[in-house]
């Protein structure tokens, strides 16, 4: 159902380097690009993540209560992607681990622009 998510940035070059390295771990590559917009996806028909300089010319800000959740193939991949995000300069918002009893495993972080994201894996419920 989701086509793509767009996040604002005030430093396109630095943010693009962050997402090239981080999303590359999932096999995602840039598939659309201009001076003010870059989009990544594993394939153009799948959901993508985009960066943009705001159209209105005002500074980009992180949405309070907004979060982007990116699916991983396993809890181990969640761990590796979270670690990669930290190495790239992200800030911790909750280390990887199980959340609840529903088989949900996630690690939370903020990107270089303050946007909250997580990598998650939905496995079998505990029990």
C-alpha positions as CSV (number, residue, x, y, z in Angstrom):
1,X,0.0,0.0,0.0
2,X,2.8,2.5,0.7
3,X,4.4,3.8,-2.4
4,X,7.2,5.9,-0.9
5,X,8.1,7.9,2.2
6,X,9.6,11.4,1.8
7,X,11.9,12.9,4.5
8,X,13.1,16.5,4.4
9,X,16.8,17.5,4.6
10,X,18.8,20.7,4.8
11,X,22.0,19.0,3.7
12,X,21.3,16.8,0.7
13,X,24.9,15.7,0.1
14,X,25.5,14.5,3.7
15,X,22.1,12.9,4.0
16,X,22.5,11.2,0.6
17,X,25.8,9.6,1.7
18,X,24.1,8.4,4.9
19,X,21.2,6.7,3.0
20,X,23.4,5.4,0.1
21,X,25.5,3.5,2.7
22,X,22.6,2.5,5.0
23,X,19.9,1.5,2.4
24,X,22.6,-0.2,0.3
25,X,22.8,-2.8,3.1
26,X,19.2,-3.7,2.1
27,X,20.1,-3.8,-1.6
28,X,18.4,-0.4,-2.3
29,X,19.8,2.0,-4.8
30,X,19.0,5.4,-6.1
31,X,16.3,5.2,-8.9
32,X,15.3,8.9,-9.2
33,X,17.4,11.9,-8.6
34,X,17.5,15.7,-9.1
35,X,19.2,18.6,-7.3
36,X,16.4,18.7,-4.7
37,X,15.2,15.1,-4.5
38,X,16.7,11.5,-4.3
39,X,14.7,8.3,-4.1
40,X,15.9,4.8,-3.2
41,X,14.3,1.4,-3.6
42,X,15.2,-2.2,-4.0
43,X,13.2,-2.2,-7.2
44,X,11.3,0.8,-8.7
45,X,7.9,-1.0,-8.2
46,X,8.5,-1.5,-4.4
47,X,8.1,1.1,-1.6
48,X,10.8,3.6,-1.6
49,X,12.4,6.2,0.7
50,X,13.1,9.7,-0.6
51,X,14.9,12.8,0.6
52,X,13.9,16.3,-0.5
53,X,14.6,19.9,0.2
54,X,11.3,21.3,1.2
55,X,9.4,22.8,-1.8
56,X,8.3,25.8,0.2
57,X,11.9,26.9,0.8
58,X,11.6,26.7,4.5
59,X,14.0,24.6,6.6
60,X,13.3,20.9,6.9
61,X,12.3,19.6,10.3
62,X,11.7,16.2,11.8
63,X,8.0,15.4,12.5
64,X,7.3,14.8,16.2
65,X,5.5,11.5,16.4
66,X,6.5,10.6,12.8
67,X,8.5,7.4,12.2
68,X,9.5,5.3,9.2
69,X,9.7,1.5,9.8
70,X,12.0,-0.4,7.4
71,X,11.5,-4.2,7.2
72,X,14.5,-6.5,7.7
73,X,14.8,-10.2,6.9
74,X,15.8,-11.3,10.4
75,X,16.6,-10.1,13.9
76,X,20.3,-10.4,13.0
77,X,19.8,-8.1,10.1
78,X,18.0,-5.6,12.4
79,X,21.1,-5.7,14.6
80,X,23.5,-5.2,11.7
81,X,21.5,-2.4,10.2
82,X,21.1,-0.6,13.5
83,X,24.8,-0.9,14.1
84,X,25.5,0.5,10.6
85,X,23.2,3.5,11.2
86,X,25.1,4.2,14.4
87,X,28.4,4.0,12.6
88,X,27.1,6.5,10.0
89,X,26.3,9.0,12.7
90,X,22.7,8.2,13.6
91,X,21.6,8.6,17.3
92,X,20.1,5.9,19.4
93,X,16.3,5.9,20.1
94,X,16.2,2.3,21.4
95,X,18.7,-0.5,20.9
96,X,17.6,-3.6,18.9
97,X,15.5,-6.1,20.9
98,X,12.2,-7.8,21.2
99,X,9.2,-5.6,21.8
100,X,6.2,-7.2,23.4
101,X,5.2,-10.8,23.0
102,X,4.2,-10.6,19.3
103,X,7.5,-11.7,17.8
104,X,8.3,-8.1,16.9
105,X,12.0,-7.3,17.0
106,X,13.2,-3.7,16.3
107,X,16.0,-1.1,16.7
108,X,15.2,2.6,16.7
109,X,17.3,5.5,15.6
110,X,17.3,9.1,14.4
111,X,19.0,10.0,11.1
112,X,21.3,13.0,10.5
113,X,18.3,15.2,10.1
114,X,16.5,14.1,13.3
115,X,13.9,11.8,11.6
116,X,13.0,8.8,13.6
117,X,13.3,5.4,11.9
118,X,13.5,1.8,12.8
119,X,14.5,-1.5,11.3
120,X,12.2,-4.3,12.3
121,X,11.5,-8.0,11.8
122,X,8.2,-9.7,12.5
123,X,8.8,-13.3,13.6
124,X,6.8,-15.9,15.5
125,X,5.1,-14.8,18.8
126,X,6.8,-15.9,22.0
127,X,5.1,-18.8,23.7
